[in-house]
Amino acid sequence: MPTALWIAHVEVSDPVAYGEYAKGATVAIAAHGGVFLARGGRYVQLEGRDRPRNVVARFPSLERAVECYNSDGYQAALAHAKGASVRDLMVVEEVPRTITRRATGACVRSGRGTVCASAPPWA
């Protein structure tokens, strides 16, 4: 089953209330197998609406991410974000990856092509 990415683009208007959301959301996301990949770091807006806070979390599946969103714990946290932020949130299933082994190193194949980590010439 493919993993899924929880992607949020956020504009915070009340940092104190949003901080309470973040505390509760962190617990709920972890309880559903979510792991943060990006959380408010540097970014470059190339197209679309600019929201200065961007969060990406990986979940074991799309279903687990949606279960998290609908959980009592996440909904309780979300109550703090309402009125404290404007948010866009989506969950996207990742492209499945397959791993192959070549004599020169490991390769990862996805919908975007194949990338191989070559073994050094002395190996």
Helices and strands as residue ranges (DSSP letters): E 4-12, H 15-31, E 35-39, E 53-59, H 62-70, H 72-81, E 85-93, E 98-102, E 105-110, E 113-118
